[in-house]
Amino acid sequence: MDFIAARRDDQVRMLAELVKVPSDNPPGDCQAHADCAAALYQALGFTVERHTVPQELVAKVGMISASNLIVRHRFGPGPTIALNAHGDVVAPGEGWSVNPYGAVIKDGWMYGRGVATSKSDFVTYAYALLALMSLGEKLSGTVEIHLTYDEEVGGDIGPLLLLEQGLTKPDYAICAGLSYGVVTAHNGCLHLDVEVRGKSAHAARPETGIDALEAATLILSRLYALRACFAAQRSAVEGITTPSLVVGLISGGINTNVVPDKIVMRVDRRMIPEEDGAAVARDLVAFIEAAAREIPGIECTVRELMLANPLKPLAGQERLAAALTKHASALTGEAVATHGVPLYTDARHYCNAGIPTVLYGAGPRTMLEANAHRADEKLKLDDLALATNVVALALLDLLQ
């Protein structure tokens, strides 16, 4: 803790440098930020492995450029603990009171896109590992830091690719989070593209056509009736409530005086940790197709755009959670507990690979307080120091 306290200003300067380099995704041109992060880590004395993502994979997820960075430090024989943070961020949008890439500090808070989610944990994890190394103790295990750039588009060319390529095989994983709670579960997400096709006709003779909008309306009514049933399906995880379903986009039609021949809809279905992603996808596709068959002549094509499985509790996760909650509670003077969140993250890729995973890092009490994904995203600099201390002390417990 003395080591970390003495380097508080260095942490703040490093975070400012990371915020000042844009890494909006989309468009997903993140190579410059990866280069910046690698240089900052090397300046701290770390050896940085650079794993450039092949261009065909980058293009497949709708990005322009990305690299995955790995830092490894082996203290001795024992488990490997991965620390993962993502450097890609959503675009700033409108409404900022400061330059979103300015790293402006006001009243002890730094403002900037990505300052809380999760460029801050590039710094948290670096200085937690440096603090551990400064003790000079013989510990049992290895710490890896994984810096990736595709969380905003699902994590397939970040954590998932690192695991699939065999570049890492951690026993545990801690992924970017907030400082006043340890996330042990989160929702999953399914995105579907639904195309409903009929037959166009003059509006004066609608009986000669097949109305795709009428069929889409029927499908919508069935979906909303299904959604109403979700209220009875409550998760046992604190912080997570029920499954949800939203039809977020609808387009179609030709003109006011033409029977619409095609309607396209986008469906967002959130899954609680108790649900299985593949089963939810299979059942929802079948449900939509069955509704479409109620109107003769209608063709319906349902395409899966994304399937993100929930983050589920795994055996061994309790070791991570216990170490983090113990030290966070001691340093804050309040009970810091485990909970779930209704969003989804790329931490699920570690979980899907059988690796016990939790989310913890630098940030305020809630995403809302951080203005995450909104104008004036901010981070209390005291929380950067807090999270660094907690992670360092938790790692010390886990590797002793």
N, C-alpha and C positions, 0 to 999 in steps of 0.2 A: 504494500500500500504506500510505503514511503517512496518507492521507486516511481509509482504511478503519479503520486502527488507532485513530485519534482518535475514531471514531464507534462503537466497539464497544458501549458502553453504550446508545447510541441504537438500535442494531440489536436488542439484547436487549429493550429496552422495546417496540419495535414488534412483535417476535415475540410477546411476552406479551399485548399487546392483541389480536392476531389469534387466539391460542389461547383467550382468555377468551370469545370470541363463538362459541356453538355453531353448527355447520353440518353436522349429521349427515345423511347421505343413504343410506337413507331416514331420515326422511320427505322430506328434500330441500327444506326451507324455508330458502333460503340468501340471501335478499335482505338481511337484516340484516348478514350478514358482508360482502357486496359493498359495502354502504354504509360499513361500518367501514373496509374496505380502501381505498375511494376517498378517504375523508377522510384516512387516514394518508398516502396518496400525495400528495394535494393539500397537506398540511402540509409535505411535502418539496419543494414547488415545482413538482410535475408537473401538467400538464393531463391530466385523466382523461376519456376518452370512456366514457359509460355506454350500453350497448346492452341494454335490457331484452328478455328472451326472451318472445315472445308466449305467452299463457297456454295456448293450445291445444297448443303444442309442449311446454311444461313438463308439462302433464298427460299427454301422450302417452308420456313417459318415466317417468311415475310420480312426478314431483316436485311441489312446491307453488309455489316461486318461484325465479327465477334471473336474474342479469344477467351479461353479459360485459363486462369492462373492458379497454380498450386505452390504453396510454401510448406515445407515439411521440416520438423525438428524432432529428432529421435533422442529421447532422454535415456532409454534403455529398453530391455525386453518388456512387453506388456501390450495392453490394448491401444488401438489407434482411435483418437477422437478427432473428428472433422468439425471445423467451424466454417459455416458457409454464409456468405453475404452476396447480394446481387447489386451490380452497379448500374443496370438499366433502370430507367424511371419513366413515368408517364409525362407527356408534354405539359408545360407549365399552365397553359390555358390563360384565361383573362382574370383580371381582378387583383393582381398583385400590387402591394403597396411599396415593394422594393424590387430590385433587379433579381429575378429568380436564380441567376447564376452569380450573384454578387457576394454570397456568403456574408451578408450584413449581420452584425451583432448588435442587438438592442436589449438592454435590461437583462443580460445574462442568457439570452436566447440567440441562436444562430438561425437565420432565415435562408431558405434556398431549396430548390427542387432536389429531392433525394436526400436532404440532410438527415431526415429521420428514417426513411425507408429506401435503401438501407446503406447509404454511403457511410453513415456513422459507424456501422459495424466493421467496415474496412479498418477503421481506426481502433475500435474496441478490441477486436481480436488480435491485431498486431501488437498493441501495447500490453495486453494480457499475456501473450506469449513471451514478449520481451521481459516482463516482470518475473515470470516463472523462470526463465533462463538466467536472470540476474542472481537468483538464489544460489546457483552453483551446486544444487543438491542432485543426488542420483535418484531420479524418479523412474517409475516403471511404466513405460509406454511412449507413444508418439503423438504429437499434435500436428495436424494438417490444417491449413487455411485454404479454403476453396473460394475464389473470387470469380463469379460467373455473370453473364450479361443477357439472360433471356427470361427472367422471371415474369416479365410483363406479357410474354407470349407463351408461357407454359413450362419452361424449364427443360425442354427436350434436347436442346443443344448445349445445355449447361450441366447441371448435376446429373441428369440422366445419361448424357453422353460420356461424362467422366467415369460413371459406373459401368456403362456398357463396354467402354474401351479398356476396362481393367486398369485404368490409371490410378484408381484408389479403391481400397477395400476396408473402409473404416468399420470399427466395432460399435461406435456411437457417433451421433451427429447433433450438433447444436447449430441452429439456423437463426438468421436475423429476426429479432423481435423487439419487444418493449421491456422497460426496466422494472415494472411493478407487478409482473405476473409471468408465470411460466406456462406457455401454451403446450399442451400435450395432445390435442386433437383439433382438427378443423374440418370444415365441410369439403365435399367434393363438388365438381361442377361438370355438367353435360351441356354442350351447345349443339343444337340441331338446325339444319337448314331444311325447311319443308316447302316443296314446290307442288302446287295444286294446279292441274291443267284441265281445262274444259274445252269449249269450242265457241269461237266468236260468232256474233250474229248482230244484225241491225236491231237497234232498240225498239223499232216499230214491230219487229217480229221476233221477240225474245224466245218464243217456243222453238225456233229453228236452231238455237244454240244450246250450249251446256254451260251454265253460269259457274265459273270457278270461284267467284266471290261468295256465292251461296254455299258452296261446299266448304270454303275456308271458314265461313261463319259457323257452320255446323261443327267443324273441327275445333274452332275456338271455344264454342259453348261446352263441348265435351272436355276440353283441357281445363277450363275454369271450374267445371264441376269436379274434376279430379283434384284440382288444387284445393278446393274446399275440404276435401277429405284429409289433407295433410295435417290439419289441426290436431287430429287424434294421434298422430305419430310423433311423439316427443322424444328427443334424445335424452339419455341419462347423463350426458356430459354437461357440467356447469358452463354456462356461457353460450350454449348452442340450444336452439329451440326446436324447430320443426323443419322438414323439407320445404322447399319453395319452388314456384314455377312462374316465369314471366315470359310473355311474348313481347320481345323488345322492338322488333322491326317488322313492318308489313309493307309490301309494295306490289303494284300490279295494275292491270287495266290498260285500256287503249285510249278511250275517249268517253265523254259523257254519254254519247249516243250509241255505244257499242257494248254488247254483252262481254264482260271480261273473260278472256281465255286463259289467263295465267295469274296466279297470286303466289307470292313468295313470302314466307314468314321465317323468323329466327326465334328459336325457343331456348331459354336459359332455365335449366333444371338444377337446383342445388340439392346436394345429398348430405344427410347427417352421417356421422361416423359409423353408425350401426348398419348403414346400407352398403351394398356392393355395387360399384360403378358399372360393371359389365351387365349385371342383371337389370339395373335401372335403365340403361340404354336399350337393352333388348326389349324390355316391357313397354317403354314409352314409344319406341318406333312402331311396335305392333299395335299399340293403342291408337296411334294417329292413323295408321293405315286402315284399321278396322272402321274408324269413323268416316274416312273418305269413301269406303265401299258402300256406305249407306245411300249415296247418290249415284244412280246409274250413269255410266259414261265418263265419270271423273277418273283421271289418273293422278296418283299421288306418289311422289318420290321423296324419301326422307334420307338425308345425308348427315352423317356424324361429322361435325366440324372439330370438336374437341371433347375429350373425356379426361377429366382430372379426378383421380380417386381421392377419397377423404384421407386425412392423416389420422391414423388409428393408434391407440395405445398398444405398445409391444412390450413383452417381457424384457427387462433391463432398463426400460425408460425411467423407472422409478429411481434408479441410481442417479441419473442426470438431474431429474427433477428435485430430488432430496438435497443434493449438493447446492444447486442454484437457489432454491427457496430458503435454505438455511442461511446462506450468507446474505441474500437480498433482504431477508427479514431482519437480520442482525444489523445491517448497515442502514436500513431505513427506519428501524424502530417500530415497524408495523408488520403485521402478518402478510407476507407475500405468498400467494397460493397458486396452485395449478388451475387451469381452466381451458376451455375450448373457445374457438372463434368461428363465426359463420362464414368467413371468407376462405379462400384457398391459396396455397403458396407452393413453390417448387420444393419445399421440404418433404413433400409427399414422396418424391422419388427415392429418397433415402429409406423412408418407411416401407415403400413398396419392395425395396431390395432386402427387407428383413432387418434393417438397421434401426435400433431404438433411437428415436429422434424427438427433440423438443425445440421450441422457439424461445430464444432469450437474447436480448441485446440492448442497445441504447435507444431510449425513447420515453415519452411521457406515459401517463396511465392508459390512455386510449388513443386509437388512430384518429379519432375526432379531435382530441386535444392537440395532436401533432399537425392537424390540417393535411394529413396524408392524402395525396391525389387531389388536393384542392389548392387554391391560392394561399400564399403565405405559409407554406409548409415550414415547420420550425422544430428546433430541438433545444431543450434546456441543457446548457453545457455542464451543469452539475450532474445531469443524468448520464452524460458521456463518461465522466469519471466514475460514477456509481457502477455502471454496467461493466466497465473495465475491471474494477476491483472485484465484483461478484464473479465474473468469468474466471479471472486469475485464481481466486481462492477456491472456486469449485473445481477447476482443473487440478489444483494442488491436491485436493481431497481425492479426486478420482485416480490420480497417478501415483499416490503414495503407497 
